[in-house]
Amino acid sequence: MNPADVGVEHLGQWQAAAISTLDWWREAGVDTLVDDAPRDWLARPTQTAAVVTPLAAPTALPVTLPEFLAWRVSGAAPETAWRGASISAAGPLDAKLMVLVDCPDRDDRDCLLDGAAGRLFDRMLAAIGLSRGHVHLAAVCSRRPLAGRMPREIEAELHRLAVHHVGLLAPERLLLMGDAASRAVTGSEVLRARGTLRAFNHAGGESLTVATFHPRLLLERPAQKADAWRDLQMLMGSR
């Protein structure tokens, strides 16, 4: 074996490892490997006082439901920079049942649950003797986030808005459909929150609350429809 060949092979392995490391750093967000000024890497670090930046005060929210609904789809809402159009909540302002979902679906145009999932939702309402004219339908996000997933950095603020919405409406009963809606009110995913009738206290009083699966998921997993039906019976049996 030629020793020179061994050296070339080792050099190639080292280069591949270096490239792999650089790729990993780049994906982790490292964009600068050196400083402009030289640094003494062996010097002991100096003690510096921690700088604490005070948290910004939460945005003051409208105190009436009509004002809040208008604000929620205005340029002041947190989702303004997202793609697409905002879709407002719909339904009576004195509805006894409020339904909260995660966000508009891809095929929603003028209202929430406007497509295939909406047709299933309408059948679910009909099964308990209701229609959209009886319920107040709202979403945690007024616009659809990228890939349909709520950004974690804005989740707490959107949860605050959803809870404020519930407090202004003050429904007798609250149906949470999907994980995002369930987290906003109960702090838990549907699989942990469902199967229990709970009282949710808010600024407007108390709402009997049930979490269940989003119609979108029920279309993908029809076997879950039986569980969703039991959830609806539990909620409406609370009257």
Residue pairs with C-beta under 8 A, 6 or more apart in sequence:
25 33
58 157
58 160
59 76
61 68
61 71
61 161
61 164
62 68
62 70
62 71
63 168
64 168
65 93
65 168
65 169
66 93
68 164
68 165
68 168
69 88
69 89
71 77
72 86
72 88
72 89
72 142
72 161
72 165
73 86
73 87
73 88
73 142
74 80
77 86
77 142
78 154
78 157
78 158
78 161
79 86
79 141
79 142
79 143
79 145
79 154
79 158
82 143
82 144
82 145
82 146
83 143
83 144
83 146
84 104
84 143
84 144
85 143
86 142
86 143
87 104
87 108
87 110
87 111
87 112
87 139
87 142
87 143
88 142
89 112
89 136
89 137
89 138
89 139
89 165
90 111
90 112
90 132
90 136
90 137
91 132
91 133
91 134
91 135
91 136
91 137
92 133
92 134
92 135
92 136
93 136
93 169
95 134
95 135
95 136
95 169
95 171
96 134
96 171
96 172
96 173
97 130
97 134
97 135
97 136
97 171
97 172
97 173
97 174
97 175
98 135
98 136
98 137
98 138
98 166
98 169
98 171
98 173
98 174
98 175
98 207
99 135
99 136
99 137
99 138
99 174
99 175
99 177
100 138
100 139
100 140
100 162
100 166
100 174
100 175
100 176
100 177
100 181
100 184
100 185
101 112
101 113
101 137
101 138
101 139
101 140
101 177
101 178
101 180
101 181
101 214
102 139
102 140
102 141
102 148
102 150
102 177
102 178
102 179
102 180
102 181
102 214
103 139
103 140
103 141
103 142
103 143
103 144
103 145
103 148
103 150
103 180
104 112
104 139
104 141
104 142
104 143
104 144
105 112
105 113
105 114
105 115
105 117
105 118
105 144
105 216
106 115
106 144
106 148
107 114
107 115
107 116
108 114
108 115
108 118
108 144
111 137
112 118
112 137
112 138
112 139
113 121
113 137
113 215
116 219
117 214
117 215
117 216
117 219
118 215
120 215
120 218
120 219
121 215
122 131
122 132
124 215
124 228
124 232
125 131
125 132
125 134
125 135
127 229
127 232
128 232
128 233
128 236
136 169
136 171
138 162
138 165
139 181
140 150
140 158
140 159
140 161
140 162
140 180
140 181
140 184
141 150
141 158
141 180
145 151
150 158
150 180
155 183
158 184
159 183
159 184
159 185
162 181
162 184
162 185
163 184
163 185
163 202
164 203
166 174
166 185
166 200
166 202
166 204
166 207
167 202
167 203
167 204
168 203
168 204
169 204
170 202
170 204
170 205
170 207
171 207
172 207
172 208
172 239
173 207
173 208
173 209
173 210
173 235
173 236
173 238
173 239
174 185
174 200
174 207
174 208
174 209
174 210
175 209
175 210
175 212
175 232
175 235
176 182
176 184
176 185
176 186
176 190
176 193
176 209
176 210
176 211
176 212
177 211
177 212
177 213
177 214
177 215
178 190
178 213
178 214
178 216
178 217
179 189
179 190
179 214
181 211
181 214
182 188
182 189
182 190
182 193
182 194
182 211
183 189
185 200
185 209
185 211
186 193
186 198
186 200
186 209
186 211
188 211
190 211
190 212
190 213
193 211
194 210
194 211
194 212
194 213
194 227
194 231
195 227
195 230
195 231
195 234
196 210
197 208
197 209
197 210
197 234
197 235
197 238
198 208
198 209
198 210
199 206
199 207
199 208
199 209
200 206
200 207
200 208
200 209
208 235
208 238
210 231
210 232
210 234
210 235
211 231
212 227
212 228
212 231
212 232
213 221
213 224
213 227
213 228
213 231
217 224
218 224
218 225
218 228
